[in-house]
Amino acid sequence: MKYSDSQDYMAYAQSKARGDITSAKGSLAACLILPEFKNEPPQYADLLQRMGELCLLDGERERALKYYEESEMADPDSLLVKYYRAEFLGMRIGVKTAAAVICDQIVSFAR
């Protein structure tokens, strides 16, 4: 399913653009239970990361971290998902050592 085909996803995007994080989280939560997204690892991982970002914006650092961890479990072979988790750790919450470990894994997998 394309994101633009999902009313819930479009509601998420509109709510986030308005700065309504609570509404955006509700709409994104609805997306996360849809089989059309849940059964597509790249999309599901992306949605989990988006929820993690919303949680961070809402001050829920530990919950955000759990969503990023779940995203990697949802699509474990994706180097891009690993990269975004490393970026989240290093740039968004300042856990640079863990981010560097993930980056080393990415380089190792890429070889």
N, C-alpha and C positions, 0 to 999 in steps of 0.2 A: 504494500500500500504506500502510495506517496503521501508525504506529510500534508500536502495541500488537499488531499481527499478526506482528511480527518477533521471533522468539525471541532473535536476536542483539541487537536493540535493547533488549529487556527485560533481557537479561543485562548489557548496558552500563549501563543505569539502576541496576540492583541493585548492580553492582560500584562504580559511582561513589558511590552512597549509602553503601556500606561504607567508602569511602576507598581502595579497591583500584584505583589508577590504571592499573597494568599490565594487569590483567584487563579493565578498562573500555576501554582502548585496543585490546586484542585483539578484543573484541566489536564495537566501533565500526568497526574495520578490516574485519571481516566484512560489516558493513552497507554499507560504501562500495563493495564490489565487486558488490553485488546489482543487477541491471538494474532491478528495481522501484524502487529509490531513485535509481540513477545516471541513469535516463531521466526523472526528475522534477526539473527544475532547482531549484525552491524547497526540496525536501526534501534534495537532494544538497548544496546550499549550506549548509543548516542542519547537516547531519552533518559537513561539512568544518569548520565553525566550532566544533562541539562537540569535534572532534578537536584543533583548535587550542587550545582551552581546556584539554584534558587534557595536551597537550604543555607548555603553560605551567605547569600545576600540577606537572609532572614536571621542571621546570627547563630545558626545551628551548625557549628563547625564539625562536631563529631558525626552528626547525621550526614552531612555533606561528604565526609570522608568515606562513610559506609557506602553511599551511592557510587562513588568513584571506584571503590573496591568491587562492588557488585558489577559494575560495567565491565571490568576486566574479566570477571568470571563469566559474564554473558557472551563475550567474544574473546576468548583467551589467545587466539592466534593473531589477533590484530595488533600490529606494531603501532598503529595510529592511536588505538585505545590506550595502549601502554604509555605512549608519548603524552597524551592529554592528561593521564593520571599523574605522570611525572611533573608536567607543567603545573597542574593544580597543587601538588605538594610543594614544589619549589617556589613558584611565583605567587600563589594565592594564600597559602598558609605558612610558608616559610620553613618547611621541613626539607631543607636542601640535601641532607645526607641521604634520606630515603629516595629523593628525586634522582640523585646521582646514581644510586644503585639500579633503579629502573632504567635509566639511560644506558648504563653499562650492559644491562640485559638486552636492550633493544639493539645495541651495536653487535653484541654477541649473536643474537638471532639473525640479524641482517647478513652476517658473514656466512 
